[in-house]
Structure formats: structure tokens, C-alpha cells
Amino acid sequence: MQKEEFVKKEQYLKLNEQGDFVIDYPEKLDIIDAHTHMSNLLPLKVIDPKTKGKKVKYLTLPAIEKMDLSVPYWTKIDPDEKKKGILAVINFSLKGYNIFKDMVNGGTYQNCFKSQQENMIKKSVVLPISSSKYDRSLEALQVAKDYPDHFIPYCSVHPHDPEIKKKIPQYQKLGAKGYKLKITDMELKGDFQPLIDALKLCHEAGLPVILHTGSLTHYKVENTSKLMWKLLKSTRVEIFGELLKKLPTDFKFIFGHSGIAEYKLVAEYMKKFPATYAELSCQSADSIKYLINEVGHERLLFGSDWPALPQAITLSRVLLATENNQVAREHILLKNVQRLLKI
């Protein structure tokens, strides 16, 4: 099947002149994308976002013949796929590196503005990802300073950064509206106290926190090596959901990606912790409907994870999930993030 045939069967999607997915919707929408990145906000070699950049390849997307938009992450699953041996670990790590490299090369102003225009995105929340070696917060603040009509900045400080107590309030004064982190239990080596302390600092500052949460749950433990299983499960929802028990009840935590394939567990944590939110990038229309039915629409945020994923696909899933609920649509696309970030 070719892309042209695929979009004919998918409501609210079409292709632009480059063959990328864009939204196909006749009416005007007001949208803030709550999960995007830029060229210089990732823990790799910095590329100036003002450069022309390269076409985004969206390496996270499956080949068209393996694409299934009815499930989270949109990939047809082979439950018997084996991930054993050191070569599987190397390939898994290499794929992650190549995805980040594609995001760095393609996440430029030019590409972002084009995607925003094609998909009726009013503004994008830009999320830096800092490591213990590189703090990308100032770059995110600069991106938003360069184009305040297009971007809303978060900060990102690694829990092991010795200056974290000083940096978080400093970045907030400079305009950061929230805190972003992508971290695994393997990186923390079983010691979650530095992360808990970081989250408490954000609570004191009144900053909402978004973390990458969830894992692909279709692999069977018997089909993987012990190391690969640890890699696949290193950001599972349970790890971060359980941390909420150690934080104030009004701590504003956002489950990034709604836990991917673990969205039902995200819903259970959201019921227990009423100040939490779920960001919807890579979810299907059915999983979004499930979250609406289970926790309501007031704590769901449209996000795309651009330039890892096209803005149009999650957006089209939100439109499908809210076809008969205009109020939910307006809240998910705009009002909830406005309220959360006080903008």
C-alpha cells in the first residue's frame, strides 16, 4: 500500500507536496501543541534552528505497510518478534540515536513554522531534554524569545545537576512555564531520591512537570534478553506513577505520551491523583476516547512530539475521538493547556 491509498481511508489526514502527513479539516481550529522539540534542545551536537535544516524523516514512524492508526504508536505488532542478544541491544540503541539525530537535523524554525501552518497550530510548547552533561534550558528560553508568537518554553535540569536548586527558579523567572525530563530507572540506578527532590523543587516553584512515560508492551519477556527487557521497561508508567505517592497531592504531573501502550494504567493513576494530566502524542482515537470516558476531558492535552512524529497524526486522532463532543475537543486542543500553564 502507498501513502496516497492509506490517507484515502483515513479521515482528517492528507499529504502535502513533500508526501508528509498533514491535517485535512475544513474549519479553523485553535490549537496549542503541548509537546514539541527543536534542533538545539536535545542532548546532542547543537544545530542552530535558524539554519535551513533537512527534511524531517520521522524515523519513529513504521513503514506504511506496518502502520496501524487504531493502536498507540500506530504500529502493527508481531508478538513473536524476538529481541535477544547483544546485537538487538546495539540496534535498539542505534535506532534511538538516529531518531534524535533526525530530530536535530529537521527540527528547525523553517520546518516547524511550515508544520504549524499546515496543521493550524497556534503555538508549540518547546521541551528541552537535558542530560547530566548538557543543560538545554537556556536554548529553549532563547527559542521562545526569538519567536514569542510561536513558542512557549519549558526548562530541563537533570536531577544530578549540582546547581538544580538555583537553576529551576532562575529559569522560571526567565519565562519557563514547566519542567521536562526524559530519564530511565536504569540511569537513576535504582535511586529515585534525586528525581523526587527535583520534582519537589518544581512543585515549590508552581511548575508543572512532563516526563516521558510508558513503554511498548507487546514484547514477551521470553522473547527478549534480560538487558533488552530492562531497556524496554525502563520508562514504564508504574515507575513514575508510584513516585506521585511521595509528592504533594496538588503536584501537577503530566504523563508524557499518556504512557504509550500503558494508557489504561495512566487512567488509573489519574483517578488517584486529581492534579495529574495526560499528554496524548502517539495515542489512537480509541485510546483517547478511553481516557475521556475514564477521567474526563479536562486533564488531557494535545501533543505531537514533533519532529519525532508528525503533528497531523495525533491531531487527527483527537478530532476522531471528539467528533461528537465539541467541548472536549476545545479543551484538549487549547483550553486545558492554557489553564495549566496560565497563558
Steps between C-alpha positions, in 0.01 A plus 500: 500500500621852418450810713248640252280193541547503876378858556193441284382259768592728791273786598664839570832409333653594167848539351683824426720553196792327674289194579475572874183451702308824562157571641197501272229698675280769343441723802735721699645349818677668792776266613798503733731201458613407852793278396758610242877528474751702295844448346699647787299363792625141495808345666699466179714733291310831482372616162379858468120488444535799268678282243307363207531148635404174336164342428367319807497126432285403800708192573261410780227419248467142372504417132159566348423127472558464876304810601185450708347823631249309712763426766742719700823572317320396183697183435372154408638267759676169457478352853753231408766750396820410679736750662782281625876530503739792519432587134134574588613737775743674266236538227247631753749761626610594147140552393445736794813695409393530136155625606659773712733589210204532263325727753810717530545528123133563425377692802567846358291816503427465130371145532311576819321806363399304191357220711320746728340674201395177329346362819343815645732499804480838672801442729731217598625421848872433448650238728877487552655168600800548725751236600737497796757654264294748297234741628285614204268731698654829386469391138127435550455841660686660208281321244191645668663843526580495127139416406261561793198471270598143411656342809444445873813380687560239769829447680686174561755441775640154563439378859875448545581859404669652811342841423142378461369689807622827351416428138131410520382830658745688276355346184148564623582871536632494143168369372496120537142377537581143600768235544585215262708191559564173320665259739499126564522290812822357355657846489391566858647163604211431733544823700193715438566756774676754271200486264254538788697799627493656151124453475452657843699802385264532203199476730639778719547714189150417372635341182319203342725208410485282188699177485526244224290213632408159369644217303401277214338206674464264204831321548497182705759457770589155364584661162751745643830494681513627860678819393258569216205444733646756743542746212143446377356543849725778628237776461187298581210695649515322835846642576388862483142443607618359832719806559183709523434342840809680628394842371235755605148417385480822297823426309429557129650203319450428129530143373688558174356296211224381741724206576503381134352147517439537876229766469253297708744501792543876451123537541515311830772730635307806381201384703720472810679832444257771384772757420655280231463534123557281195663625180370312197782471246508161324157394632221357284144630473377206708755553776416871512130413526585262781681775692211742446252245629714405800637835623311766305636746246622772738845346560591384151748696286558479128867445427684368195866437596603684180752460334510136616141456377281699258268747669213387279464141615424552869295806404288291264452243778377772737254623236370146451467441874305824551275498193187518715647704783596853402560602862753221550670591171544865597638408841746239373630715214524832686323577825660240726857602422408868530364436848789277604771742385305816590524649153 
